[in-house]
Amino acid sequence: MPYVVKPKSVSVIDFQKTYRAELIKITEDTKFVRFTFTLLDVSSKPIASGICPNEDLEPGTRLYKWFSALNGGELEEGASIDPEEFINRVVEVKLKNTMSNGIEYINVVDIIKLIPDSEY
């Protein structure tokens, strides 16, 4: 079967702006916590993901910053965080793409803030 070579696809993401994204999954291992999102401001609803080192949940770490953003504010000292509670929350994210083996990946590099239900 012959294959037709198509033109290189152009990213639908403008990496100079932020996007609304719904958190759909959090996975953890001993080294990393991966956050997986659906981008709501793009008609094709692409998937984007971001990774944080799996470290202590203390101010100054990226994991703390991201969970604080998903929480809508600072985390209370001594509180227990269940990542599953944050599933389906909508946040504003900053993105960056990477290419690997000719495939473009959309990466979340920062979670800016929680977007209240009334705003989407």
Summary of the structure (lengths in Angstrom):
residues: 120
radius of gyration: 16.2
end to end distance: 45.8
largest distance: 61.7
contacts: 284
relative contact order: 0.23
helix: 14%
strand: 41%
